[in-house]
Amino acid sequence: MEEELKDYLVIPRKLISWHPIIDTTKCKGCRTCVKACKHNAFSYDESEKKAFVANPYYCEVFCQSCQFQCPEEVISFPDKNETKKIFRELRKQYPPK
């Protein structure tokens, strides 16, 4: 069952490029990220024994809890300051209601 994407402060979520990126060459398959993410952004590939970002736009904007919990430090995110700049521009198109 697919979740419905929620807007982020009235901005369509798919316009905000904020989601985790996993370096799968270094992932040990511990599933910490899968367990840590309460928004189901991750899934686990049983055949590869690696986690992957299955639902990037389910990630809460500016959340990084998975990155801090990953024991292998293989999760990264887009630059926060760049994302904030994009967010400010989008805010002009989608003002608060």
N, C-alpha and C positions, 0 to 999 in steps of 0.2 A: 504494500500500500504506500503510495507516494504522498508525502506531506505537501501541504500547500505552502508555497513560499510566502513569508510575511514581508511586508515593506519595512524598511528601517527608517523611522522618523519620516514617514510618508514618501520616501524615495524607494522606487522599485529595487528590491534586493539585488537583482541581476546586474544593475548598473554600478554596483559598488564591488570592485574587484578586491575583496578581502577574504582570503581563505588560506588554509594551510597548504604547504607544499612539502612532500616527503621525499627525501633523498633515498630512493628504494635500494640503491647500491649499498647503503650503510644500515638500512633497517634490519634488525635482528628478529622481527616478528613477535615481539613480546605482548602486543595488543594493548599496551598501556594507553595509547591514544584512543583506541576504540572504546575502552572503558571510561576514559576521562571525559569524552565529549558527550554532553547531555543532549546535543542537537543532532546526533547521528550523521555527522559529516564524514565519518570514516567507516570503512568496512574492511574485511580481512579476506585475502585470497588464500584459500586452503592449499591450492596446488603450488603456489609460489612461496607460501609461508611468510607473507608480508602484508602489512597494512597498506591501504591506499585511500585516497580521498574520493569517496563515491558520490558525495553530495556537497560540492564546494560551497554552494550558496545557502546551505543550512547552517553554516558556521556563523556564529554571532559576530557582528562587526566589532572589531578591536579586541575580541577575546583571544587570548593566547595560552590558555591553561594547558592545552595539550603539549605545547612547545616546552613549557616549564616542567612538565611531568615526564617527558620522554627521557629515559635513562641514557639513550645513545645520542641525544641531541641532534636528531636528523630531521626535525621539523622546523620549517622557516615560514615566514609570512612576507607579504609585500611591505615595502617601506611605509611605516606608519605616517610619516610627514607627507609623503606623496599622496597617500590615500586621503589624508585630511584635506589637502588642496583640492583633490577631485570632489570630495564630499562638499566643500564650500561652493564649488561651481554648480554641482547638482542642486544644492540648496536654493540657488537662484531660480532654477526651473521648477523645483518642488518646495515651495515655501510651507512653513508650518500651517496647519489648519487651525 
